[in-house]
Amino acid sequence: MTELRDDVSPVETGGVRKKFMFINRKAPYGTIYALEGLEVVLISAAFDQDVSLAFIDDGVYQLVKGQQTKALEVKNFSPTYRALEGYDIEKLYVEREALEARGIREEQLLVPVQVVSAQEMTQLMEQQDVIVG
């Protein structure tokens, strides 16, 4: 799902800076969604866009420390989340209800996040120019 808005103001450089929110709702392994989503996030940030990430549903598993992927025969890409700060991606939102439903505590996550309620997440989404998920 991608939504675009037309009422985006130009920035000083003459270009347009948009607020992108990437919604992560899939578990990290078993599909390509999580890894490819992370790659798109990094590309968007390289183009000086205002990027944020939202983790809901099984997407919260993407941020859990200590992922063991050897038995799955796939590369563990979770350490890449630590590189987000280097791309000025500091807005990571995790839905409180998703964490609670899965028995995950905030201190079990790889990177600092802002834990928000489902209602707050909806409000954050409404503030975006582009939503990808």
C-alpha positions as CSV (number, residue, x, y, z in Angstrom):
1,M,0.0,0.0,0.0
2,T,1.4,3.4,-1.0
3,E,-0.3,6.6,-0.5
4,L,0.8,10.0,-1.9
5,R,-0.3,13.5,-1.0
6,D,0.0,16.6,-3.2
7,D,0.3,19.3,-0.5
8,V,4.0,18.9,0.0
9,S,6.1,22.1,0.4
10,P,9.4,22.6,-1.4
11,V,12.6,22.7,0.7
12,E,15.3,25.3,0.4
13,T,17.3,23.3,-2.1
14,G,14.5,23.6,-4.6
15,G,13.5,19.9,-4.3
16,V,10.7,18.4,-2.4
17,R,11.2,16.7,0.9
18,K,8.5,14.2,1.7
19,K,7.7,12.4,4.9
20,F,7.9,8.6,4.2
21,M,6.7,6.0,6.7
22,F,7.6,2.4,6.0
23,I,5.2,-0.1,7.7
24,N,6.9,-3.3,8.7
25,R,4.3,-6.0,9.6
26,K,6.0,-9.2,8.5
27,A,8.3,-11.5,10.4
28,P,12.0,-11.0,9.4
29,Y,12.5,-14.4,7.7
30,G,10.4,-16.7,5.6
31,T,9.7,-14.0,3.0
32,I,11.7,-11.2,1.3
33,Y,9.5,-8.4,2.6
34,A,11.5,-7.4,5.7
35,L,15.0,-7.4,4.0
36,E,13.8,-5.7,0.8
37,G,11.8,-3.2,2.9
38,L,15.0,-2.3,4.8
39,E,16.9,-1.8,1.6
40,V,14.2,0.6,0.3
41,V,14.3,2.5,3.6
42,L,18.1,3.0,3.2
43,I,17.7,4.1,-0.4
44,S,15.0,6.6,0.5
45,A,17.2,8.1,3.2
46,A,20.0,8.5,0.8
47,F,17.8,10.9,-1.2
48,D,17.4,13.1,1.8
49,Q,13.8,12.3,2.6
50,D,12.2,12.4,6.1
51,V,12.0,8.6,6.8
52,S,10.4,6.8,9.6
53,L,9.7,3.1,10.3
54,A,6.7,1.6,12.0
55,F,6.7,-1.9,13.3
56,I,3.4,-3.6,13.9
57,D,2.0,-7.1,14.0
58,D,4.8,-9.7,13.4
59,G,7.0,-6.9,12.2
60,V,8.1,-6.3,15.8
61,Y,10.2,-9.6,15.5
62,Q,12.5,-7.8,13.0
63,L,13.9,-5.8,15.9
64,V,14.4,-8.6,18.5
65,K,18.0,-9.1,19.7
66,G,19.8,-12.4,19.3
67,Q,18.2,-13.7,16.1
68,Q,19.6,-17.1,15.2
69,T,19.2,-17.8,11.4
70,K,21.7,-20.6,10.8
71,A,19.1,-23.3,10.9
72,L,17.0,-21.4,8.4
73,E,20.1,-21.1,6.1
74,V,19.6,-17.4,5.6
75,K,21.8,-14.4,6.5
76,N,20.8,-12.6,9.7
77,F,20.3,-9.0,8.5
78,S,19.1,-7.6,11.9
79,P,22.4,-5.9,12.7
80,T,21.6,-3.6,9.7
81,Y,19.1,-1.9,11.9
82,R,21.9,-0.5,13.9
83,A,23.2,1.4,10.8
84,L,19.9,3.4,10.5
85,E,21.2,6.1,12.7
86,G,24.1,6.7,10.3
87,Y,21.5,7.4,7.6
88,D,19.7,9.9,9.9
89,I,16.8,7.5,10.4
90,E,16.0,8.0,14.0
91,K,12.2,7.7,14.0
92,L,11.4,4.1,14.7
93,Y,8.0,3.4,16.1
94,V,6.8,0.1,17.6
95,E,3.2,-0.6,18.4
96,R,2.8,-1.4,22.1
97,E,-0.1,-3.8,21.5
98,A,2.1,-5.8,19.0
99,L,4.9,-6.1,21.6
100,E,2.5,-7.2,24.4
101,A,0.7,-9.7,22.2
102,R,4.0,-11.4,21.5
103,G,5.5,-11.2,25.0
104,I,8.3,-8.9,23.8
105,R,9.7,-6.2,26.1
106,E,11.3,-3.0,24.8
107,E,14.7,-3.9,26.3
108,Q,14.8,-7.0,24.1
109,L,15.0,-4.8,21.0
110,L,18.2,-4.1,19.0
111,V,17.8,-0.4,18.7
112,P,16.2,2.5,20.6
113,V,12.5,2.9,19.5
114,Q,9.5,4.9,20.5
115,V,6.8,2.6,21.7
116,V,3.3,4.0,20.9
117,S,-0.2,2.8,21.2
118,A,-2.2,1.7,18.1
119,Q,-4.1,5.0,18.2
120,E,-0.9,7.0,18.3
121,M,0.5,4.9,15.4
122,T,-2.6,5.8,13.4
123,Q,-2.0,9.5,14.2
124,L,1.6,9.2,13.1
125,M,0.5,7.6,9.8
126,E,-1.9,10.5,9.1
127,Q,1.0,13.0,9.3
128,Q,2.9,11.3,6.5
129,D,3.1,12.2,2.8
130,V,3.9,8.7,1.7
131,I,3.1,5.4,3.4
132,V,4.8,2.2,2.1
133,G,3.8,-1.1,3.6
